[in-house]
Amino acid sequence: MKKWSLIILSCLSLFMVAIASEQPGVVTDKKESANQEIHWMSFDELQVAMKKQPKKVFMDVYTDWCGWCKKMEKATFTHPEVIKYINEHYYAIRFNAEQKEPIRFMGKTYELKPGTNTNELAVELLHGQMSYPTTVIFEENFLNPQPIPGYLDVPTCEMIVKYLGENLYRTKGFPDYQKEFKATWH
């Protein structure tokens, strides 16, 4: 009897999967699925892409133990407008500040800083102000890294990525931009 119950349960499960894959709105195409998430790159992929076509970089600096990092990953980085904007205007990379493996970046190798649990690149990019999460935005060709510490909710992320992504910082100070900014991503 148990054997038949397992067989029936297995068939029912397969049937439900088949029905779900035919439902509108259910993603079954890998290309369509890729458009629903940020295209996070590795350091190697990032450097190759930058040589082919320079672009701004959006870097999420996080740690495995950081609760706000996890919240930002689930709440901000899954928002359709955030995904679309970052994918169109930036190369994106996630960087675990406590990564044990060495990182080769811009011709230099970065390892764990002696006596700490932190990678030397994180210390350099965050100017020693170790706060997680921190977003670091680079201009094209890795110029002028701008660390932005703290959790970014969707409206705050919109404000920052548009200000830097659309080069508004070249003509308007951030306090003035911030006063005028109206969030459209909710």
C-alpha positions, 0 to 999 in steps of 0.5 A, a space after each residue: 500500500 505504501 508503494 502505491 501511495 508513493 507512486 501516486 504521489 510522484 505522479 501527482 507531483 509531476 502533473 502539478 509541475 507540468 501544469 505550473 510550467 504552462 501557466 502564464 507568468 511562470 518563468 520557464 525560459 532561462 533568458 526571461 529568468 535572467 531579466 528578472 535578476 541583477 546580472 552579478 559578475 565576478 571580478 574577472 568578468 567585470 574586468 573583461 567587460 570593462 575593457 570591451 565596453 566601459 560602464 559604471 560599476 555598482 558594487 554591493 559589499 556585504 558579509 555572510 553574517 550581516 542581517 541588513 545585507 540579507 534584507 537588502 538582497 531580498 527587498 531591494 535587489 529583487 525589485 523589478 525597477 532596481 533590476 532593470 536600471 542596474 542591468 542597463 546602466 551598470 556592471 554589478 558585482 557582489 563582494 563578500 568583504 570577508 572573502 578568504 580567497 585572494 582577489 585579483 583586481 586592477 593588477 593587484 592581489 588583495 588578501 585577508 588583512 593580517 589579524 582581521 577577517 576582512 579582505 584588503 580590497 574592502 578596507 581600501 574601498 571603504 576607507 577603513 570604515 567597515 560598515 555593511 552593507 556598503 554600496 560602492 559606485 565607480 565611474 567608468 574604468 573603475 575611477 572615483 569609487 564612492 562608498 555609500 554605507 548602509 541599507 538602501 531601500 528601493 526609493 533610496 536606491 533609485 535616488 542614488 543609482 539615478 543621480 550617479 548613473 545619469 551623471 547628474 552629480 556633474 551639474 547638481 549637488 546631492 543636497 539639491 538633487 535630494 530635495 527635488 527627487 521624487 521616487 517612482 519605484 515603490 
